[in-house]
Amino acid sequence: MQPASVRQASSADLETLVSLFDGYRQFYGQPCELDRVREFLSERLTQGDSVLFIAEADGRAVGFTQLYPSFSSVSMAPIFILNDLFVRPEARRSGVARRLLEAALRQGR
């Protein structure tokens, strides 16, 4: 597998994200609910209330992470909460998660 590239996802990535996000939910024992996932992600992308990064390798999407903006009371500053991180099983242990976390870190800074 070639090294994954990571970029911020846009509305154009919705269908690709639906597959990844549904796989993520199934990993945690949730049923396949493609229509609900599509609606949820479409709202996040349209409303801009989260930041999604997508990792691609060998011409296909292999992972994603989702950050939610919030605030830290102690530092009185904006922060991001990394809520979701998923890498397809066949792409695990190849550096995809690391690249997604690096993108999340850059966004937070």
ABEGO torsion letter per residue (X at the ends): XBBBBBBBBBAAAAAAAAAAAAAAAAAAGBBBBAAAAAAAAAAAAAAGABBBBBBBBGGBBABBBBBBBBBBAAAGBBBBBBABBBBBAAABGAGAAAAAAAAAAAAAX
